[in-house]
Amino acid sequence: MDFKGKIENLKGYFIDVYMEAKRVTWPSKKDAIKGTYVVLITVVIAAIFLGIVDVGLARFIQALLRG
C-alpha cells in the first residue's frame, strides 16, 4: 500500500470515529456527578481497607522477624 492509500485509510478511520461519537448517548450532568461520587467513595473505602491490611501485615512480619 502506498502513502496515498494509507492517508485515505486514516481519513476513513477518523470519519468513522466521528460518526460513532455522534451516536453515543452521553450521561446527564446529574448522572455524571452521581457516578463520580460512587467512584470516589469506593476508592476511599478501598484505600482505607488496603491501609489497614498493610499495617497489619507489616506488624505481623515485624513480629516474625523479632522472633
Contacts in CASP RR format, 6 or more apart in sequence:
PFRMAT RR
TARGET T0000
AUTHOR 0000-0000-0000
METHOD contacts of the structure
MODEL  1
MDFKGKIENLKGYFIDVYMEAKRVTWPSKKDAIKGTYVVLITVVIAAIFL
GIVDVGLARFIQALLRG
1 9 0 8 1.000
END
